[in-house]
Amino acid sequence: MHELTLAEHVVHIVEDAARRAGARRVTRVRLALGLLAHVETDTLLYCCRLAARDSLAADADFQAERSPAQAHCADCGADAELAALPASCPRCGGENLSLQGGDEMRVIDIGIS
């Protein structure tokens, strides 16, 4: 389950940022997960809560947003955002797509007190 390892990294990043800001606790963590990130959202959020048990983020509300991937259609030259897979070109319906981005995972922001 690589989500647990990712969650441990998220909690480490969040705790470092909170400590640098002089926070006593983290109240909220928002994550951005690319469409192609190969991460199960609910599992990651569960693992984040688990990994945060003995940290400044123990009571934090973990949230995740899925961000689209970018695609270029080799058939018609269109560039498009893809919100789901499998996908076809929105202009011509072709499936000869080159995907760019969409595999990122990052902490968008945190709430502290």
TIVO-2410 file (N, C-alpha, C; in nm, 3 decimals):
# residues 113
REC num residu      c1      c2      c3 atome chaine
REC   1      M   0.085  -0.118   0.000     N      A
REC   1      M   0.000   0.000   0.000    CA      A
REC   1      M   0.090   0.124   0.000     C      A
REC   2      H   0.115   0.181  -0.116     N      A
REC   2      H   0.202   0.297  -0.122    CA      A
REC   2      H   0.135   0.423  -0.069     C      A
REC   3      E   0.004   0.422  -0.052     N      A
REC   3      E  -0.065   0.538   0.004    CA      A
REC   3      E  -0.017   0.570   0.146     C      A
REC   4      L   0.017   0.467   0.225     N      A
REC   4      L   0.065   0.492   0.360    CA      A
REC   4      L   0.200   0.563   0.358     C      A
REC   5      T   0.288   0.522   0.270     N      A
REC   5      T   0.417   0.589   0.258    CA      A
REC   5      T   0.397   0.734   0.213     C      A
REC   6      L   0.310   0.755   0.116     N      A
REC   6      L   0.281   0.892   0.072    CA      A
REC   6      L   0.222   0.975   0.185     C      A
REC   7      A   0.132   0.915   0.262     N      A
REC   7      A   0.069   0.985   0.374    CA      A
REC   7      A   0.173   1.024   0.478     C      A
REC   8      E   0.268   0.938   0.505     N      A
REC   8      E   0.374   0.971   0.602    CA      A
REC   8      E   0.455   1.090   0.553     C      A
REC   9      H   0.482   1.097   0.422     N      A
REC   9      H   0.553   1.211   0.366    CA      A
REC   9      H   0.470   1.338   0.376     C      A
REC  10      V   0.341   1.328   0.351     N      A
REC  10      V   0.251   1.444   0.363    CA      A
REC  10      V   0.255   1.498   0.505     C      A
REC  11      V   0.240   1.410   0.603     N      A
REC  11      V   0.240   1.453   0.743    CA      A
REC  11      V   0.373   1.518   0.780     C      A
REC  12      H   0.484   1.464   0.731     N      A
REC  12      H   0.616   1.522   0.757    CA      A
REC  12      H   0.624   1.664   0.698     C      A
REC  13      I   0.580   1.681   0.575     N      A
REC  13      I   0.580   1.813   0.510    CA      A
REC  13      I   0.493   1.912   0.588     C      A
REC  14      V   0.375   1.866   0.627     N      A
REC  14      V   0.281   1.952   0.699    CA      A
REC  14      V   0.337   1.991   0.836     C      A
REC  15      E   0.393   1.895   0.907     N      A
REC  15      E   0.449   1.926   1.039    CA      A
REC  15      E   0.565   2.024   1.029     C      A
REC  16      D   0.652   2.005   0.932     N      A
REC  16      D   0.764   2.098   0.914    CA      A
REC  16      D   0.714   2.240   0.890     C      A
REC  17      A   0.616   2.253   0.801     N      A
REC  17      A   0.561   2.386   0.771    CA      A
REC  17      A   0.494   2.447   0.893     C      A
REC  18      A   0.420   2.367   0.968     N      A
REC  18      A   0.351   2.416   1.087    CA      A
REC  18      A   0.451   2.461   1.193     C      A
REC  19      R   0.556   2.384   1.212     N      A
REC  19      R   0.657   2.422   1.312    CA      A
REC  19      R   0.728   2.551   1.273     C      A
REC  20      R   0.761   2.565   1.144     N      A
REC  20      R   0.826   2.688   1.097    CA      A
REC  20      R   0.736   2.810   1.120     C      A
REC  21      A   0.605   2.788   1.115     N      A
REC  21      A   0.509   2.897   1.135    CA      A
REC  21      A   0.476   2.918   1.283     C      A
REC  22      G   0.532   2.835   1.370     N      A
REC  22      G   0.506   2.849   1.513    CA      A
REC  22      G   0.370   2.799   1.557     C      A
REC  23      A   0.312   2.709   1.481     N      A
REC  23      A   0.177   2.659   1.511    CA      A
REC  23      A   0.179   2.558   1.625     C      A
REC  24      R   0.069   2.553   1.697     N      A
REC  24      R   0.051   2.451   1.802    CA      A
REC  24      R  -0.018   2.328   1.747     C      A
REC  25      R  -0.099   2.348   1.640     N      A
REC  25      R  -0.167   2.235   1.578    CA      A
REC  25      R  -0.208   2.268   1.436     C      A
REC  26      V  -0.231   2.162   1.359     N      A
REC  26      V  -0.277   2.176   1.221    CA      A
REC  26      V  -0.426   2.140   1.220     C      A
REC  27      T  -0.507   2.227   1.162     N      A
REC  27      T  -0.652   2.205   1.161    CA      A
REC  27      T  -0.704   2.149   1.029     C      A
REC  28      R  -0.632   2.178   0.918     N      A
REC  28      R  -0.678   2.136   0.786    CA      A
REC  28      R  -0.560   2.116   0.694     C      A
REC  29      V  -0.570   2.015   0.608     N      A
REC  29      V  -0.468   1.990   0.505    CA      A
REC  29      V  -0.542   1.964   0.374     C      A
REC  30      R  -0.510   2.046   0.271     N      A
REC  30      R  -0.569   2.024   0.138    CA      A
REC  30      R  -0.461   1.974   0.043     C      A
REC  31      L  -0.492   1.864  -0.025     N      A
REC  31      L  -0.400   1.803  -0.119    CA      A
REC  31      L  -0.455   1.814  -0.261     C      A
REC  32      A  -0.366   1.826  -0.358     N      A
REC  32      A  -0.402   1.819  -0.500    CA      A
REC  32      A  -0.346   1.688  -0.554     C      A
REC  33      L  -0.432   1.609  -0.614     N      A
REC  33      L  -0.392   1.481  -0.671    CA      A
REC  33      L  -0.423   1.482  -0.820     C      A
REC  34      G  -0.321   1.467  -0.900     N      A
REC  34      G  -0.342   1.463  -1.045    CA      A
REC  34      G  -0.420   1.340  -1.086     C      A
REC  35      L  -0.490   1.351  -1.196     N      A
REC  35      L  -0.572   1.242  -1.249    CA      A
REC  35      L  -0.489   1.115  -1.269     C      A
REC  36      L  -0.363   1.131  -1.305     N      A
REC  36      L  -0.276   1.018  -1.334    CA      A
REC  36      L  -0.183   0.982  -1.218     C      A
REC  37      A  -0.213   1.030  -1.099     N      A
REC  37      A  -0.124   1.010  -0.983    CA      A
REC  37      A  -0.123   0.867  -0.931     C      A
REC  38      H  -0.212   0.782  -0.977     N      A
REC  38      H  -0.218   0.642  -0.932    CA      A
REC  38      H  -0.229   0.633  -0.780     C      A
REC  39      V  -0.316   0.716  -0.725     N      A
REC  39      V  -0.341   0.718  -0.582    CA      A
REC  39      V  -0.491   0.705  -0.561     C      A
REC  40      E  -0.531   0.614  -0.474     N      A
REC  40      E  -0.672   0.599  -0.437    CA      A
REC  40      E  -0.702   0.706  -0.332     C      A
REC  41      T  -0.786   0.802  -0.365     N      A
REC  41      T  -0.810   0.920  -0.281    CA      A
REC  41      T  -0.856   0.883  -0.140     C      A
REC  42      D  -0.959   0.801  -0.127     N      A
REC  42      D  -1.011   0.767   0.006    CA      A
REC  42      D  -0.907   0.695   0.089     C      A
REC  43      T  -0.831   0.607   0.027     N      A
REC  43      T  -0.726   0.534   0.099    CA      A
REC  43      T  -0.617   0.630   0.146     C      A
REC  44      L  -0.578   0.723   0.060     N      A
REC  44      L  -0.476   0.821   0.099    CA      A
REC  44      L  -0.523   0.905   0.217     C      A
REC  45      L  -0.646   0.953   0.212     N      A
REC  45      L  -0.698   1.036   0.321    CA      A
REC  45      L  -0.703   0.958   0.451     C      A
REC  46      Y  -0.745   0.832   0.444     N      A
REC  46      Y  -0.746   0.746   0.563    CA      A
REC  46      Y  -0.605   0.731   0.617     C      A
REC  47      C  -0.510   0.704   0.529     N      A
REC  47      C  -0.371   0.686   0.571    CA      A
REC  47      C  -0.312   0.814   0.629     C      A
REC  48      C  -0.352   0.929   0.576     N      A
REC  48      C  -0.306   1.056   0.631    CA      A
REC  48      C  -0.354   1.071   0.776     C      A
REC  49      R  -0.480   1.040   0.800     N      A
REC  49      R  -0.532   1.048   0.937    CA      A
REC  49      R  -0.458   0.951   1.028     C      A
REC  50      L  -0.427   0.833   0.977     N      A
REC  50      L  -0.353   0.733   1.053    CA      A
REC  50      L  -0.211   0.780   1.082     C      A
REC  51      A  -0.142   0.831   0.981     N      A
REC  51      A  -0.004   0.876   0.998    CA      A
REC  51      A   0.007   0.999   1.087     C      A
REC  52      A  -0.101   1.076   1.096     N      A
REC  52      A  -0.100   1.200   1.173    CA      A
REC  52      A  -0.134   1.180   1.321     C      A
REC  53      R  -0.163   1.058   1.363     N      A
REC  53      R  -0.211   1.033   1.499    CA      A
REC  53      R  -0.130   1.100   1.609     C      A
REC  54      D  -0.001   1.092   1.606     N      A
REC  54      D   0.083   1.147   1.713    CA      A
REC  54      D   0.159   1.270   1.665     C      A
REC  55      S   0.092   1.354   1.587     N      A
REC  55      S   0.159   1.470   1.531    CA      A
REC  55      S   0.076   1.596   1.555     C      A
REC  56      L   0.128   1.708   1.509     N      A
REC  56      L   0.053   1.834   1.517    CA      A
REC  56      L  -0.075   1.830   1.435     C      A
REC  57      A  -0.084   1.734   1.343     N      A
REC  57      A  -0.200   1.722   1.256    CA      A
REC  57      A  -0.297   1.613   1.301     C      A
REC  58      A  -0.288   1.573   1.426     N      A
REC  58      A  -0.369   1.461   1.477    CA      A
REC  58      A  -0.519   1.481   1.457     C      A
REC  59      D  -0.566   1.603   1.468     N      A
REC  59      D  -0.709   1.630   1.454    CA      A
REC  59      D  -0.743   1.705   1.325     C      A
REC  60      A  -0.649   1.708   1.233     N      A
REC  60      A  -0.669   1.784   1.109    CA      A
REC  60      A  -0.773   1.719   1.020     C      A
REC  61      D  -0.841   1.803   0.944     N      A
REC  61      D  -0.934   1.759   0.841    CA      A
REC  61      D  -0.854   1.748   0.711     C      A
REC  62      F  -0.831   1.626   0.664     N      A
REC  62      F  -0.758   1.604   0.540    CA      A
REC  62      F  -0.856   1.603   0.423     C      A
REC  63      Q  -0.826   1.681   0.320     N      A
REC  63      Q  -0.911   1.693   0.203    CA      A
REC  63      Q  -0.826   1.674   0.078     C      A
REC  64      A  -0.887   1.624  -0.029     N      A
REC  64      A  -0.814   1.607  -0.155    CA      A
REC  64      A  -0.898   1.655  -0.272     C      A
REC  65      E  -0.832   1.716  -0.367     N      A
REC  65      E  -0.894   1.761  -0.491    CA      A
REC  65      E  -0.822   1.694  -0.606     C      A
REC  66      R  -0.897   1.642  -0.701     N      A
REC  66      R  -0.838   1.582  -0.821    CA      A
REC  66      R  -0.817   1.692  -0.925     C      A
REC  67      S  -0.697   1.698  -0.981     N      A
REC  67      S  -0.670   1.795  -1.087    CA      A
REC  67      S  -0.658   1.721  -1.220     C      A
REC  68      P  -0.700   1.785  -1.329     N      A
REC  68      P  -0.702   1.718  -1.459    CA      A
REC  68      P  -0.563   1.699  -1.517     C      A
REC  69      A  -0.554   1.612  -1.616     N      A
REC  69      A  -0.433   1.594  -1.694    CA      A
REC  69      A  -0.447   1.676  -1.823     C      A
REC  70      Q  -0.337   1.710  -1.883     N      A
REC  70      Q  -0.336   1.780  -2.011    CA      A
REC  70      Q  -0.307   1.678  -2.120     C      A
REC  71      A  -0.371   1.694  -2.234     N      A
REC  71      A  -0.350   1.601  -2.345    CA      A
REC  71      A  -0.338   1.676  -2.475     C      A
REC  72      H  -0.260   1.618  -2.565     N      A
REC  72      H  -0.248   1.670  -2.701    CA      A
REC  72      H  -0.289   1.559  -2.796     C      A
REC  73      C  -0.380   1.590  -2.888     N      A
REC  73      C  -0.428   1.492  -2.984    CA      A
REC  73      C  -0.339   1.494  -3.108     C      A
REC  74      A  -0.275   1.381  -3.138     N      A
REC  74      A  -0.190   1.371  -3.256    CA      A
REC  74      A  -0.272   1.368  -3.385     C      A
REC  75      D  -0.401   1.334  -3.375     N      A
REC  75      D  -0.485   1.325  -3.494    CA      A
REC  75      D  -0.528   1.463  -3.545     C      A
REC  76      C  -0.573   1.552  -3.454     N      A
REC  76      C  -0.625   1.682  -3.499    CA      A
REC  76      C  -0.547   1.801  -3.444     C      A
REC  77      G  -0.452   1.776  -3.353     N      A
REC  77      G  -0.370   1.885  -3.299    CA      A
REC  77      G  -0.431   1.959  -3.182     C      A
REC  78      A  -0.546   1.916  -3.135     N      A
REC  78      A  -0.613   1.986  -3.024    CA      A
REC  78      A  -0.541   1.959  -2.891     C      A
REC  79      D  -0.543   2.060  -2.805     N      A
REC  79      D  -0.497   2.045  -2.667    CA      A
REC  79      D  -0.621   2.049  -2.579     C      A
REC  80      A  -0.624   1.963  -2.479     N      A
REC  80      A  -0.744   1.955  -2.394    CA      A
REC  80      A  -0.707   1.913  -2.254     C      A
REC  81      E  -0.797   1.942  -2.160     N      A
REC  81      E  -0.787   1.891  -2.023    CA      A
REC  81      E  -0.870   1.763  -2.016     C      A
REC  82      L  -0.816   1.665  -1.947     N      A
REC  82      L  -0.888   1.539  -1.927    CA      A
REC  82      L  -0.924   1.526  -1.780     C      A
REC  83      A  -1.050   1.506  -1.752     N      A
REC  83      A  -1.097   1.492  -1.615    CA      A
REC  83      A  -1.116   1.347  -1.575     C      A
REC  84      A  -1.114   1.256  -1.672     N      A
REC  84      A  -1.136   1.114  -1.642    CA      A
REC  84      A  -1.066   1.029  -1.748     C      A
REC  85      L  -1.039   0.907  -1.710     N      A
REC  85      L  -0.980   0.809  -1.802    CA      A
REC  85      L  -1.071   0.689  -1.809     C      A
REC  86      P  -1.078   0.615  -1.916     N      A
REC  86      P  -1.013   0.642  -2.044    CA      A
REC  86      P  -1.072   0.766  -2.109     C      A
REC  87      A  -0.995   0.825  -2.200     N      A
REC  87      A  -1.037   0.951  -2.262    CA      A
REC  87      A  -1.017   0.948  -2.412     C      A
REC  88      S  -1.092   1.032  -2.479     N      A
REC  88      S  -1.074   1.054  -2.621    CA      A
REC  88      S  -1.072   1.205  -2.644     C      A
REC  89      C  -1.025   1.245  -2.759     N      A
REC  89      C  -1.015   1.387  -2.791    CA      A
REC  89      C  -1.155   1.449  -2.795     C      A
REC  90      P  -1.174   1.560  -2.724     N      A
REC  90      P  -1.306   1.624  -2.725    CA      A
REC  90      P  -1.339   1.687  -2.860     C      A
REC  91      R  -1.239   1.714  -2.943     N      A
REC  91      R  -1.267   1.776  -3.074    CA      A
REC  91      R  -1.299   1.671  -3.181     C      A
REC  92      C  -1.214   1.568  -3.193     N      A
REC  92      C  -1.233   1.473  -3.304    CA      A
REC  92      C  -1.271   1.332  -3.259     C      A
REC  93      G  -1.266   1.306  -3.129     N      A
REC  93      G  -1.300   1.173  -3.079    CA      A
REC  93      G  -1.186   1.073  -3.089     C      A
REC  94      G  -1.072   1.117  -3.140     N      A
REC  94      G  -0.956   1.029  -3.155    CA      A
REC  94      G  -0.898   0.986  -3.021     C      A
REC  95      E  -0.827   0.875  -3.025     N      A
REC  95      E  -0.766   0.822  -2.903    CA      A
REC  95      E  -0.614   0.826  -2.907     C      A
REC  96      N  -0.558   0.899  -3.002     N      A
REC  96      N  -0.414   0.910  -3.017    CA      A
REC  96      N  -0.366   1.032  -2.937     C      A
REC  97      L  -0.373   1.020  -2.804     N      A
REC  97      L  -0.345   1.132  -2.715    CA      A
REC  97      L  -0.208   1.118  -2.649     C      A
REC  98      S  -0.138   1.229  -2.638     N      A
REC  98      S  -0.015   1.236  -2.558    CA      A
REC  98      S  -0.052   1.308  -2.429     C      A
REC  99      L  -0.029   1.243  -2.318     N      A
REC  99      L  -0.065   1.302  -2.189    CA      A
REC  99      L   0.054   1.377  -2.132     C      A
REC 100      Q   0.025   1.494  -2.075     N      A
REC 100      Q   0.127   1.575  -2.010    CA      A
REC 100      Q   0.075   1.615  -1.873     C      A
REC 101      G   0.158   1.600  -1.773     N      A
REC 101      G   0.116   1.637  -1.639    CA      A
REC 101      G   0.007   1.545  -1.588     C      A
REC 102      G  -0.054   1.586  -1.480     N      A
REC 102      G  -0.162   1.508  -1.422    CA      A
REC 102      G  -0.116   1.400  -1.327     C      A
REC 103      D   0.016   1.388  -1.307     N      A
REC 103      D   0.066   1.285  -1.216    CA      A
REC 103      D   0.118   1.344  -1.085     C      A
REC 104      E   0.092   1.472  -1.064     N      A
REC 104      E   0.143   1.539  -0.946    CA      A
REC 104      E   0.060   1.509  -0.821     C      A
REC 105      M   0.125   1.527  -0.709     N      A
REC 105      M   0.059   1.520  -0.579    CA      A
REC 105      M   0.129   1.624  -0.493     C      A
REC 106      R   0.052   1.719  -0.440     N      A
REC 106      R   0.113   1.824  -0.361    CA      A
REC 106      R   0.019   1.874  -0.252     C      A
REC 107      V   0.077   1.933  -0.151     N      A
REC 107      V   0.002   1.998  -0.045    CA      A
REC 107      V  -0.033   2.136  -0.097     C      A
REC 108      I  -0.163   2.166  -0.106     N      A
REC 108      I  -0.207   2.297  -0.154    CA      A
REC 108      I  -0.194   2.400  -0.042     C      A
REC 109      D  -0.252   2.369   0.072     N      A
REC 109      D  -0.241   2.457   0.187    CA      A
REC 109      D  -0.275   2.382   0.315     C      A
REC 110      I  -0.241   2.447   0.426     N      A
REC 110      I  -0.273   2.390   0.557    CA      A
REC 110      I  -0.332   2.499   0.644     C      A
REC 111      G  -0.420   2.458   0.733     N      A
REC 111      G  -0.474   2.549   0.833    CA      A
REC 111      G  -0.405   2.520   0.965     C      A
REC 112      I  -0.364   2.625   1.035     N      A
REC 112      I  -0.293   2.608   1.162    CA      A
REC 112      I  -0.355   2.696   1.270     C      A
REC 113      S  -0.325   2.662   1.393     N      A
REC 113      S  -0.363   2.749   1.506    CA      A
REC 113      S  -0.253   2.744   1.609     C      A
***
